[in-house]
Amino acid sequence: MAIKNIGIIGAGIMGSGIAQVSALAGYQVVIQDITGEALDRSKEIIEKSLAKFAGKGKIQESDKDSALGRIHYTTQLEEVCKDADLIIEAIFENLEIKHETFKKIEAFAKPEAILASNTSALPITEIASVTSRGEKFIGLHFMNPVPLMKGLEVIRGQLTSDETFGACWDFAESIGKNPVEAVDFAGFIVSRLLDVLMNEAVKMVQEGNRPEDIDKAMELCAGHPMGPCKLLDLVGAEIAMHGMETMARDFGDGYKPHPLLKKRVLAGLLGRKTGRGFYDYTK
Ligand SMILES: NC(=O)c1ccc[n+]([C@@H]2O[C@H](COP(=O)([O-])OP(=O)(O)OC[C@H]3O[C@@H](n4cnc5c(N)ncnc54)[C@H](O)[C@@H]3O)[C@@H](O)[C@H]2O)c1
């Protein structure tokens, strides 16, 4: 199964990163979002990131230019689906929206196209259930920031074929990632462990700990490269909250998001993407 053309749905932090690494590896990429503003933001993110890599000498200036030339932006779902061999969904972490979107994607996609979700925590089989191609459906859980993180979880749904799994594993390696297989339960491996850690950190803030002390403790005493409050700001508080909700639904109340986490999401304190979380990113 030859993958040449990549379609990406959702041009937020993750979709933009996936577009960047795919184009840099030589794939033709079409990326779609609902609004032109989202696409403008995505273009800016990708250009800045590639310029940074070129500035540090990690890629050639010509690699940057050819990667940028391989990415096409659109607001039309049909356009992103029609020629794609692999379609990766990276829209909001909401099962209903993902279901609605995959029903439409399936109608536009080539019969042989592989459909993938970059969901952080929703079981792949559940997302795939609205399509009639479970054997061609898979989870590709990229990590944030996509251009820097080496790992990538590959998740088989109940019906995912070996051919689909193999093609996606090869794709992951071809874009410079080191894939790891994770079992299809809410949160997989990475979100299951990290969401709980970040939720617990929020609880500790409620109890009176300062975010900078929690981060310092985990960085200096536990060797974590980034403390859980900084990590929550990077991931986005709403992503962790939805992850906890999915796990609470499947594994029990012990996984419920802390009320302060919910309150912070409602207040728009999502982290880097809104400029404010535990830390201020507006300056
Ligand atoms: N942020 C992370 O650290 C992280 C890591 C791994 C996986 N994920 C997962 O990736 C997905 C995207 O997360 P993100 O952080 O990039 O979110 P984001 O909010 O930065 O981007 C989501 C984008 O999807 C677009 N969108 C929403 N509905 C759409 C639709 N119907 N059609 C087309 N575009 C649509 C939005 O306009 C937005 O630009 C989520 O499922 C999330 O759980 C996030």
Ligand as a Chemical Component Dictionary entry (heavy atoms), coordinates in Angstrom:
data_LIG
# 
_chem_comp.id                   LIG 
_chem_comp.type                 NON-POLYMER 
_chem_comp.pdbx_formal_charge   0 
_chem_comp.three_letter_code    LIG 
# 
loop_
_chem_comp_atom.comp_id 
_chem_comp_atom.atom_id 
_chem_comp_atom.alt_atom_id 
_chem_comp_atom.type_symbol 
_chem_comp_atom.charge 
_chem_comp_atom.model_Cartn_x 
_chem_comp_atom.model_Cartn_y 
_chem_comp_atom.model_Cartn_z 
_chem_comp_atom.pdbx_ordinal 
LIG N1  N1  N 0  -2.621  19.370 22.151 1  
LIG C1  C1  C 0  -1.976  18.227 22.371 2  
LIG O1  O1  O 0  -0.978  18.169 23.098 3  
LIG C2  C2  C 0  -2.445  16.958 21.689 4  
LIG C3  C3  C 0  -1.567  15.878 21.633 5  
LIG C4  C4  C 0  -1.969  14.703 20.970 6  
LIG C5  C5  C 0  -3.240  14.630 20.406 7  
LIG N2  N2  N 1  -4.076  15.704 20.494 8  
LIG C6  C6  C 0  -5.406  15.575 19.862 9  
LIG O2  O2  O 0  -5.356  16.203 18.595 10 
LIG C7  C7  C 0  -6.641  16.766 18.297 11 
LIG C8  C8  C 0  -6.465  18.261 18.027 12 
LIG O3  O3  O 0  -5.898  18.890 19.165 13 
LIG P1  P1  P 0  -5.179  20.328 19.070 14 
LIG O4  O4  O 0  -4.489  20.523 20.369 15 
LIG O5  O5  O -1 -4.437  20.434 17.775 16 
LIG O6  O6  O 0  -6.467  21.278 19.027 17 
LIG P2  P2  P 0  -6.603  22.775 18.456 18 
LIG O7  O7  O 0  -7.739  23.367 19.187 19 
LIG O8  O8  O 0  -5.281  23.456 18.451 20 
LIG O9  O9  O 0  -6.999  22.516 16.923 21 
LIG C9  C9  C 0  -8.182  21.915 16.506 22 
LIG C10 C10 C 0  -8.526  22.486 15.132 23 
LIG O10 O10 O 0  -9.588  21.703 14.574 24 
LIG C11 C11 C 0  -10.447 22.593 13.875 25 
LIG N3  N3  N 0  -11.740 21.947 13.719 26 
LIG C12 C12 C 0  -12.678 21.733 14.652 27 
LIG N4  N4  N 0  -13.729 21.081 14.114 28 
LIG C13 C13 C 0  -13.434 20.898 12.806 29 
LIG C14 C14 C 0  -14.106 20.280 11.720 30 
LIG N5  N5  N 0  -15.303 19.742 11.876 31 
LIG N6  N6  N 0  -13.488 20.269 10.508 32 
LIG C15 C15 C 0  -12.255 20.823 10.338 33 
LIG N7  N7  N 0  -11.579 21.408 11.335 34 
LIG C16 C16 C 0  -12.158 21.440 12.545 35 
LIG C17 C17 C 0  -10.473 23.854 14.738 36 
LIG O11 O11 O 0  -10.908 24.965 13.995 37 
LIG C18 C18 C 0  -9.013  23.948 15.185 38 
LIG O12 O12 O 0  -8.234  24.733 14.295 39 
LIG C19 C19 C 0  -7.546  16.444 19.482 40 
LIG O13 O13 O 0  -8.249  15.252 19.233 41 
LIG C20 C20 C 0  -6.538  16.253 20.612 42 
LIG O14 O14 O 0  -7.041  15.441 21.646 43 
LIG C21 C21 C 0  -3.707  16.869 21.099 44 
# 
loop_
_chem_comp_bond.comp_id 
_chem_comp_bond.atom_id_1 
_chem_comp_bond.atom_id_2 
_chem_comp_bond.value_order 
_chem_comp_bond.pdbx_ordinal 
LIG N1  C1  SING 1  
LIG C1  O1  DOUB 2  
LIG C1  C2  SING 3  
LIG C2  C3  SING 4  
LIG C2  C21 DOUB 5  
LIG C3  C4  DOUB 6  
LIG C4  C5  SING 7  
LIG C5  N2  DOUB 8  
LIG N2  C6  SING 9  
LIG N2  C21 SING 10 
LIG C6  O2  SING 11 
LIG C6  C20 SING 12 
LIG O2  C7  SING 13 
LIG C7  C8  SING 14 
LIG C7  C19 SING 15 
LIG C8  O3  SING 16 
LIG O3  P1  SING 17 
LIG P1  O4  DOUB 18 
LIG P1  O5  SING 19 
LIG P1  O6  SING 20 
LIG O6  P2  SING 21 
LIG P2  O7  DOUB 22 
LIG P2  O8  SING 23 
LIG P2  O9  SING 24 
LIG O9  C9  SING 25 
LIG C9  C10 SING 26 
LIG C10 O10 SING 27 
LIG C10 C18 SING 28 
LIG O10 C11 SING 29 
LIG C11 N3  SING 30 
LIG C11 C17 SING 31 
LIG N3  C12 SING 32 
LIG N3  C16 SING 33 
LIG C12 N4  DOUB 34 
LIG N4  C13 SING 35 
LIG C13 C14 SING 36 
LIG C13 C16 DOUB 37 
LIG C14 N5  SING 38 
LIG C14 N6  DOUB 39 
LIG N6  C15 SING 40 
LIG C15 N7  DOUB 41 
LIG N7  C16 SING 42 
LIG C17 O11 SING 43 
LIG C17 C18 SING 44 
LIG C18 O12 SING 45 
LIG C19 O13 SING 46 
LIG C19 C20 SING 47 
LIG C20 O14 SING 48 
# 
